[in-house]
Amino acid sequence: TGEAMAIGERTPIALVNPAASGRMAIAEAITNIAAAKIGKISDIALSANWMAAAGHDGEEAALFDTVQAVGEELCPALGIVIPVGKDSLSMKTVWQENGEDRAVTAPLSLLTTAFAVVEDIRNTLTPELRTDKGDTDLIAIDLGKGKNRMAASALAQVYSQVGHYAPDLDDAETLIGFFAAIQALNKEDQLIAYHDRSDGGLLATLAEMSFAGHTGITVHLDDLAKSPLEALFTEELGAVIQVHHSDTEEVLSVFREHDLGKHAHVIGKLNDTDEIIFTWAKEAIIQQPRSALQKIWAETSYQMQALRDNSVCAQQEFERIEDTADTGLFAELSYDPDENISAPFINRGIKPAMAILREQGVNGQIEMAAAFDRAGFQAIDVHMTDIISGKISLSEFKGVVACGGFSYGDVLGAGGGWAKSILYNQRAKDEFSQFFARDDAFGLGICNGCQMFSQLKHLISGATHWPRFYNNLSEQFEARVAMVEVMDSPSLFLQGMQGSKMPIPVAHGEGRAVFDNDSETQGVLESGLVTLRYLDNAGQPTEHYPENPNGSPQGITGLTTEDGRFTIMMPHPERAFRTVTNSWHPDDWNENAAWKRMFR
């Protein structure tokens, strides 16, 4: 189980029809959250963030009309409540410039956040078109029912226009039926991909699905509108789904059951040419390589990123779009993730005490405790104040894991403040020195804990080769999924995993390993004390961004001691030990994901 959250906003429509902008904001949040397996539409709750320029001509009346339309009409009809929200009613600013009065007024805005309990997060749909599902069809569901109103659309804005007739939710029953149909089809595993339409129109929807799946599409627009412009750019409510061709007729029958049969159109398929093709009257009106359109789509973000971040990294990420051979994330394991190598010990009742160590600002202790608990340890919450005060001694534990987060807000250097709280407190320094000296003790440092351990390396036998960790080369906090290879090393955490290549979450701002010189870097690799390296999607070690998110030399992102008892790494295996917590995973993984083995 889990929770889903989605946002809807259609502020530009308020310039034409304020009440419609409110209805569309709520409907967009619902068509977004429909991708999760929720059940009934009435299980959704909303938070409403109202923004208006109180006192400006007509804005208070527009706010009143929109609140009435949403609070007294639409939400009761949908069976949805708005238990919480906020308002910002000063959305106008005035000033003088060169002796002239100036003013800027923002249009009425309703930002809607939808929340719901999810029955099964395994059934969450994404916009990623799948190329490994055989013959599939793309189906567009038009909740605007052919009206194709264009006012306040992205197309209108590009041409500095507004228009007169804006998209709207004309009938609450239409949205209720659509939501029920999507939920029913998801429950029967008949949907492969899903993306809503109302923010950007059909062109944006299909392009983003194509980009996510790295695949070409061929789409026929004739059944959707009176003109290609309307078909591609209207921002009426709706969605596009990918289904198995063999299921298409059954899927359409479900929409017919919910009075949407006339508005569900089979519009196209994937193609093998990696092109985005739109046809009208059997003529191709758009035919472009997917990568070319994706670069246009990413251009604005790239230009901002190049100004804000390391421009070289920004360029590397942007140019990567051209690599049509990039197959994306993959997993090649040298072991069976379902094999429980710790079962014999658990059966004998052995549950070693594991100190889940945290400091001020650390926030990764819960999933770390869960990972060790499920592997058979007795996970004990230990704060640094417990050790400094003498309340808890590390002599009580077989293992210590230092968790990730932002110790001291990272203002003293990532992990630096944490390390100094040990080095400059005699009781704490003695506790850790004695623990590291024991031959029956082991430890793991993740992220902030990795940085902290690296600054204690003079207390740890066989750790003199460990690097320091500095700001990411990208100059940004990196939170993404990266590919790594498990190296052949003495680390007791990674035995039996050597040679495996799989995804792992990363989340750090200072994860770039820095050695004294290049020869030291090579020496560490040759000594077999590197545990993890970043890979590109061809499976090769890399320093290229963003496959290597921090710029560490030779892709090094994990190390161990000479005897393998203490291991440090930047990525977060504790966030991905269950299959369901991986944002991507192979279809054949069961409950246990690849990283469960590390804790076992």
C-alpha positions in Angstrom: 0.0 0.0 0.0 1.0 3.6 -0.2 -0.1 7.1 -0.9 -0.4 9.1 -4.2 -0.3 12.9 -4.7 -0.9 14.8 -7.9 -1.2 18.5 -8.8 -3.6 20.3 -11.1 -3.6 24.0 -12.2 -5.0 25.8 -15.3 -4.4 29.4 -14.4 -4.4 30.8 -18.0 -8.0 29.8 -18.4 -9.0 32.2 -15.7 -8.4 35.1 -18.2 -11.4 33.7 -20.1 -13.5 31.8 -17.7 -12.5 31.9 -14.0 -14.9 29.2 -12.9 -13.7 26.9 -15.7 -10.1 27.4 -14.6 -11.1 26.0 -11.1 -13.0 23.1 -12.5 -10.1 22.3 -14.8 -7.6 22.5 -12.0 -9.5 19.9 -10.0 -10.1 17.7 -13.1 -6.4 17.8 -14.1 -5.4 16.7 -10.6 -7.8 13.8 -10.9 -6.7 12.7 -14.4 -3.1 12.8 -13.1 -3.8 10.8 -9.9 -5.9 8.3 -11.9 -2.6 6.6 -12.9 -2.4 5.1 -9.4 -4.6 2.2 -8.3 -7.0 4.0 -5.9 -10.4 2.5 -6.3 -13.3 5.0 -6.0 -13.0 8.7 -7.0 -14.5 9.6 -3.6 -11.4 8.2 -2.0 -9.5 11.3 -3.2 -9.2 14.3 -0.9 -8.1 17.7 -2.1 -6.0 20.6 -0.9 -6.9 24.0 -2.5 -4.4 26.8 -2.8 -6.2 30.0 -3.9 -4.4 33.0 -5.3 -6.0 36.2 -6.4 -5.4 40.0 -6.6 -7.9 41.2 -4.1 -9.1 44.7 -4.8 -8.3 44.5 -8.5 -11.3 45.2 -10.8 -13.4 42.0 -11.1 -11.0 39.7 -9.3 -13.0 39.3 -6.2 -16.1 38.4 -8.2 -14.1 35.9 -10.2 -12.8 34.4 -7.0 -16.4 34.2 -5.6 -17.7 32.5 -8.8 -14.8 30.0 -8.8 -15.1 29.0 -5.2 -18.9 28.6 -5.7 -18.3 26.5 -8.9 -15.8 24.3 -7.1 -17.0 24.1 -3.5 -20.8 24.1 -4.0 -21.1 22.4 -7.4 -18.3 20.3 -8.7 -16.8 18.7 -5.6 -20.2 17.6 -4.2 -21.1 16.2 -7.6 -17.8 14.2 -7.6 -18.2 13.1 -4.0 -14.8 14.7 -3.1 -14.0 16.9 -0.1 -11.5 19.8 0.3 -10.5 19.5 4.0 -7.5 21.8 3.8 -6.1 24.7 1.8 -4.7 28.2 1.9 -5.0 31.5 0.2 -2.7 34.3 -1.1 -4.9 37.3 -1.9 -2.2 39.9 -2.6 -1.2 38.8 -6.2 -0.7 42.3 -7.4 2.4 44.5 -7.1 2.8 48.2 -7.8 5.9 50.4 -8.1 7.3 53.5 -9.7 9.9 53.4 -12.4 11.3 56.6 -14.0 8.5 58.6 -12.5 5.8 56.3 -13.9 3.4 54.1 -11.9 3.8 50.4 -12.8 1.7 47.4 -11.8 1.7 43.6 -12.4 -1.4 41.6 -11.6 -1.5 37.8 -11.6 -4.7 36.1 -12.8 -6.8 34.1 -10.4 -5.2 30.8 -9.7 -6.4 27.6 -8.1 -3.6 25.1 -7.4 -5.2 21.8 -6.5 -3.3 18.9 -4.8 -5.1 15.5 -4.8 -4.2 12.9 -2.2 -5.3 9.3 -2.0 -4.5 6.0 -0.3 -3.2 3.5 -3.0 -4.5 -0.1 -2.9 -1.4 -1.5 -4.6 1.6 0.7 -5.7 2.7 -2.1 -8.0 -0.1 -1.1 -10.4 1.0 2.5 -10.8 1.0 3.6 -14.5 3.6 5.9 -16.0 3.9 7.7 -19.4 6.7 5.4 -20.5 5.7 3.6 -23.7 6.9 0.0 -23.6 8.6 -1.5 -26.6 8.8 -5.0 -25.1 5.1 -5.8 -25.0 4.5 -7.0 -28.5 1.8 -5.4 -30.7 0.2 -2.5 -28.9 -2.2 0.3 -29.7 -2.5 3.9 -28.6 -6.0 5.1 -27.5 -6.9 8.7 -26.9 -9.9 9.4 -24.6 -11.4 12.9 -25.3 -13.2 14.2 -22.2 -13.9 17.4 -24.1 -16.2 15.3 -26.3 -15.1 16.9 -29.5 -15.4 20.6 -28.5 -11.7 21.2 -28.9 -11.8 24.7 -27.3 -8.5 26.5 -27.8 -8.5 29.6 -25.6 -5.6 30.0 -23.2 -3.8 27.1 -24.7 0.0 26.9 -25.0 -0.5 27.4 -28.8 -2.5 30.6 -28.2 0.2 31.9 -25.8 3.0 31.3 -28.3 1.1 33.6 -30.7 0.4 36.2 -27.9 -3.3 35.4 -28.1 -5.9 34.4 -25.5 -9.1 33.4 -27.3 -12.8 33.3 -26.3 -13.7 29.7 -25.6 -11.6 27.8 -23.1 -11.6 24.1 -22.1 -14.0 23.2 -19.3 -15.4 20.2 -17.4 -19.0 20.4 -18.6 -20.3 17.4 -16.8 -19.0 15.8 -13.6 -20.4 12.4 -14.6 -17.9 12.4 -17.5 -15.0 12.6 -15.2 -16.5 10.0 -12.8 -16.9 7.6 -15.6 -13.4 8.1 -17.0 -11.9 7.6 -13.5 -13.9 4.4 -13.0 -12.9 3.1 -16.4 -9.2 3.7 -15.9 -9.3 2.1 -12.4 -11.1 -1.0 -13.8 -8.7 -1.4 -16.6 -5.7 -1.0 -14.3 -7.1 -3.5 -11.9 -7.2 -6.1 -14.8 -3.7 -5.2 -15.9 -4.9 -4.0 -19.3 -3.0 -0.7 -19.3 0.7 -0.5 -20.2 1.2 3.3 -20.2 -0.9 6.3 -19.3 -0.5 10.1 -19.7 -3.1 12.9 -19.2 -3.7 15.5 -21.9 -5.0 18.7 -20.4 -1.6 20.5 -19.9 -0.1 21.1 -23.3 -2.4 19.1 -25.5 -2.1 15.9 -27.4 1.2 16.8 -29.1 2.9 17.3 -25.7 1.3 14.2 -24.3 2.4 11.9 -27.1 5.8 13.4 -27.4 6.5 13.0 -23.7 5.4 9.4 -23.9 7.6 8.8 -26.9 10.6 10.4 -25.1 10.1 8.4 -21.9 10.0 5.1 -23.9 12.7 6.1 -26.4 10.5 5.0 -29.2 8.9 6.3 -32.3 5.1 6.6 -32.8 2.8 6.9 -35.8 -0.5 8.7 -34.9 -3.5 9.4 -37.1 -5.5 12.6 -36.1 -8.5 12.5 -38.4 -11.0 11.2 -35.9 -10.1 13.7 -33.2 -11.0 17.2 -34.6 -11.9 19.3 -37.6 -8.3 20.4 -38.1 -4.8 19.1 -37.2 -4.2 22.2 -35.0 -7.3 21.5 -32.9 -6.3 17.8 -32.6 -2.7 18.5 -31.5 -3.1 21.6 -29.4 -6.5 21.7 -27.6 -6.0 21.3 -23.9 -9.4 19.7 -23.1 -9.4 17.0 -20.5 -8.4 13.5 -21.6 -5.6 11.0 -21.7 -3.7 8.6 -23.9 -3.2 4.9 -23.0 -1.1 2.1 -24.4 -2.8 -1.3 -24.5 -2.1 -4.7 -26.0 -3.6 -4.9 -29.5 -5.4 -8.1 -28.4 -7.1 -6.2 -25.6 -8.1 -3.1 -27.6 -11.7 -4.1 -28.3 -12.2 -5.1 -24.7 -10.7 -1.8 -23.5 -13.0 0.1 -25.8 -16.0 -1.8 -24.4 -15.2 -0.6 -20.9 -15.3 3.0 -22.1 -18.6 2.3 -23.8 -19.9 1.0 -20.4 -19.1 4.4 -19.0 -20.7 6.4 -21.8 -17.3 7.3 -23.3 -17.4 4.9 -26.3 -17.8 7.7 -28.9 -14.8 9.6 -27.3 -12.3 6.8 -27.1 -10.2 6.7 -30.4 -7.6 4.2 -31.5 -5.1 6.7 -32.9 -1.8 4.9 -33.6 1.0 2.5 -32.8 4.7 2.5 -32.0 7.1 2.4 -35.0 10.5 1.0 -35.6 12.0 4.1 -37.2 12.3 6.1 -33.9 10.3 8.9 -35.5 7.4 10.9 -34.3 4.9 10.9 -37.2 1.4 12.5 -37.2 -0.8 12.1 -40.2 -3.9 13.9 -41.4 -6.0 12.7 -44.4 -3.3 10.0 -44.9 -0.5 12.6 -45.3 2.3 13.0 -42.8 2.1 16.5 -41.4 4.8 16.0 -38.9 7.6 13.5 -39.4 10.7 14.1 -37.3 13.3 11.9 -35.5 12.3 11.4 -31.9 15.7 12.6 -30.6 15.5 15.8 -32.6 12.1 16.7 -31.1 13.3 15.7 -27.7 16.2 18.1 -27.9 13.8 20.9 -28.8 11.7 19.9 -25.8 14.7 19.9 -23.5 16.4 23.0 -24.9 15.0 25.6 -22.5 15.8 23.5 -19.5 19.3 22.9 -20.9 19.9 26.6 -21.4 18.9 27.4 -17.8 20.9 24.5 -16.5 24.0 25.7 -18.4 23.8 29.1 -16.7 23.0 27.8 -13.2 25.1 24.6 -13.0 28.4 23.4 -14.4 27.9 24.1 -18.1 30.0 21.1 -19.2 27.8 18.7 -17.3 24.7 20.4 -18.7 26.0 20.0 -22.2 26.8 16.3 -21.6 23.3 15.6 -20.4 21.7 17.5 -23.3 23.9 15.8 -26.0 23.1 12.4 -24.5 19.6 12.8 -26.0 21.1 12.2 -29.5 22.3 8.7 -28.4 19.5 6.6 -30.0 21.4 3.4 -29.0 20.9 4.2 -25.3 18.9 1.3 -24.0 18.3 2.9 -20.5 18.5 1.2 -17.2 19.1 -2.5 -17.0 19.9 -5.2 -14.4 22.4 -8.1 -14.8 22.7 -10.0 -11.6 25.3 -12.7 -10.6 22.9 -14.1 -8.0 19.3 -14.8 -7.3 17.8 -11.9 -5.3 15.2 -14.2 -3.8 17.9 -16.5 -2.3 17.9 -16.0 1.5 21.5 -16.6 2.5 20.7 -15.4 6.1 17.9 -17.9 6.6 20.1 -20.5 8.4 21.3 -18.0 11.0 17.8 -16.6 11.5 16.5 -20.1 12.1 19.0 -20.6 14.9 17.7 -17.4 16.5 20.7 -15.3 15.9 19.7 -11.6 15.6 22.9 -9.5 15.9 22.3 -6.0 17.4 22.8 -3.4 14.7 23.3 0.2 15.7 21.4 2.5 13.2 23.4 5.6 13.9 22.2 9.1 13.2 23.2 12.6 14.0 21.3 15.9 13.8 19.9 16.3 10.3 20.2 12.6 9.3 16.9 11.4 7.7 17.7 8.0 6.3 17.5 5.9 9.5 14.0 4.5 9.0 14.6 2.7 5.7 18.1 1.7 6.9 16.6 0.1 10.0 14.0 -1.6 7.8 16.6 -3.1 5.5 18.6 -4.6 8.4 15.5 -5.7 10.2 14.3 -7.6 7.2 17.7 -9.2 6.8 17.5 -10.6 10.3 19.2 -8.1 12.5 17.9 -6.4 15.6 18.0 -2.8 14.5 18.5 -0.3 17.3 18.0 3.5 17.0 21.2 5.2 18.2 21.6 8.9 18.2 25.0 10.5 18.7 23.8 12.2 21.9 23.3 8.6 23.3 27.0 7.9 22.8 28.3 11.3 23.9 26.2 11.1 27.1 27.2 7.5 27.8 23.6 6.3 27.6 24.6 3.7 25.0 28.0 2.1 24.3 29.0 0.7 20.9 30.4 -2.3 22.8 26.7 -3.6 22.8 26.7 -3.9 19.0 28.2 -6.2 16.4 27.6 -3.6 13.6 27.2 0.1 13.1 25.7 1.8 10.1 26.0 5.5 9.7 23.0 6.8 7.8 22.4 9.4 5.1 20.9 12.9 5.4 22.2 16.3 6.2 24.2 16.2 9.4 24.4 19.8 10.7 22.7 20.9 7.5 26.0 20.1 5.7 27.0 23.7 6.6 30.2 22.3 8.1 31.0 20.3 5.0 29.0 17.1 4.3 29.7 14.7 7.1 32.4 17.0 8.5 30.4 18.2 11.5 29.4 14.6 12.3 33.0 13.5 12.2 34.1 16.4 14.4 31.4 15.6 17.0 33.3 12.3 17.4 36.9 13.5 17.0 36.5 16.5 19.5 34.6 14.5 22.2 36.8 12.2 24.1 34.1 9.8 25.1 32.8 9.5 21.6 36.3 9.2 20.1 37.1 6.4 22.6 33.9 4.6 21.8 34.5 4.6 18.0 38.2 3.8 18.3 37.5 0.8 20.4 34.7 -0.3 18.1 36.9 0.0 15.0 39.7 -2.0 16.7 37.5 -5.0 17.5 38.0 -7.9 15.1 34.4 -9.1 15.4 32.8 -5.7 14.5 31.8 -4.3 11.1 30.4 -1.1 9.8 28.7 0.6 6.9 28.7 4.3 5.9 26.0 5.5 3.4 26.0 9.0 1.9 26.5 11.4 4.9 27.7 8.4 6.9 30.1 7.6 4.1 31.5 11.2 4.3 31.7 10.9 8.1 33.5 7.6 8.0 36.0 8.8 5.4 37.0 11.6 7.8 37.6 9.0 10.6 39.8 6.8 8.4 42.8 7.2 10.6 40.9 5.4 13.3 40.0 2.5 11.0 42.6 -0.1 10.2 43.1 -0.6 6.5 41.2 2.5 5.4 44.1 4.9 4.6 43.2 4.7 0.9 39.7 6.2 1.4 39.2 9.5 -0.4 37.5 12.7 0.9 34.2 13.8 -0.7 33.7 17.2 -2.2 31.0 19.1 -4.1 29.5 17.3 -7.1 31.0 18.4 -10.4 27.5 19.4 -11.6 27.4 22.0 -8.7 24.0 20.7 -7.8 22.4 18.3 -5.4 21.9 15.1 -7.4 18.8 13.0 -6.7 18.4 10.4 -9.4 18.8 6.7 -10.3 22.2 5.6 -11.5 23.7 2.4 -12.8 26.5 0.8 -10.8 28.7 -2.3 -11.0 29.6 -4.4 -7.9 33.4 -4.9 -8.0 35.3 -7.8 -6.7 36.4 -6.8 -3.3 36.7 -8.2 0.3 33.7 -6.2 1.5 31.6 -8.6 3.6 28.4 -6.7 2.5 28.9 -7.5 -1.2 30.1 -11.1 -1.2 28.4 -13.1 -4.0 27.3 -10.0 -5.8 30.5 -9.3 -7.7 30.1 -8.5 -11.4 26.4 -7.5 -11.0 25.2 -4.4 -12.7 22.0 -2.7 -11.6 20.3 0.6 -10.8 20.6 2.3 -7.4 19.2 5.6 -6.0 21.6 8.5 -5.3 20.9 11.7 -3.3 23.8 13.9 -2.4 25.4 17.3 -3.0 28.9 16.4 -2.0 29.7 12.9 -3.4 32.7 13.4 -5.6 35.5 11.2 -4.4 38.8 13.1 -4.4 42.2 11.2 -4.1 45.6 12.8 -3.8 46.5 12.1 -7.4 45.7 9.9 -10.4 48.2 7.2 -9.4 46.5 6.8 -6.1 43.1 6.4 -7.8 44.5 3.7 -10.1 46.2 2.0 -7.1 43.0 1.7 -5.2 41.3 0.1 -8.2 44.2 -2.3 -8.8 44.2 -3.2 -5.1 40.6 -4.5 -5.3 39.3 -2.2 -2.6 36.7 -0.4 -4.7 33.3 -1.9 -4.2 31.1 0.1 -6.6 31.6 2.0 -9.8 29.1 4.1 -11.8 28.4 2.7 -15.3 27.0 4.2 -18.5 24.0 2.4 -20.0 26.3 0.3 -22.1 27.7 -1.2 -18.9 31.1 0.6 -19.0 32.7 2.6 -16.1 32.1 6.3 -16.7 32.9 9.8 -15.6 30.2 11.2 -18.0 27.3 13.2 -16.5 24.6 12.3 -15.5 25.5 8.5 -15.6 28.2 9.5 -13.1 26.2 12.0 -11.1 29.1 13.5 -9.1 32.2 13.3 -11.3 34.1 10.8 -9.2 37.3 9.6 -11.0 36.9 6.2 -12.8 33.3 6.1 -11.5 34.4 5.1 -8.0 31.5 5.5 -5.5 32.2 2.8 -2.9 35.2 1.4 -1.1 36.1 -1.0 1.7 38.9 -1.7 4.1 41.6 -4.3 3.5 39.8 -6.9 5.6 36.4 -6.0 4.2 34.8 -5.3 7.6 34.1 -1.6 7.0 32.5 -0.3 3.8 31.5 3.1 2.6 29.4 4.2 -0.4 27.6 7.2 -1.8 24.5 5.6 -3.2 21.5 4.4 -1.2 20.9 0.7 -1.4 18.6 0.9 1.7 16.1 2.8 -0.4 15.8 0.0 -3.0 15.9 -3.3 -1.1 12.2 -4.0 -2.0 11.2 -4.2 -5.6 8.2 -1.8 -5.0 10.5 1.0 -3.9 12.5 0.9 -7.1 11.3 3.5 -9.6 12.3 1.1 -12.4 12.9 -2.6 -12.2 12.7 -5.7 -14.4 9.3 -7.2 -14.6 10.5 -10.6 -13.3 11.6 -9.3 -9.9 9.4 -10.4 -7.0 9.3 -9.0 -3.5 13.1 -8.8 -3.1 15.0 -6.3 -5.2 18.7 -6.7 -6.1 20.0 -4.7 -3.1 18.3 -7.0 -0.5 21.2 -9.4 -0.9 23.7 -6.7 0.5 21.9 -6.6 3.9 21.5 -10.4 4.1 
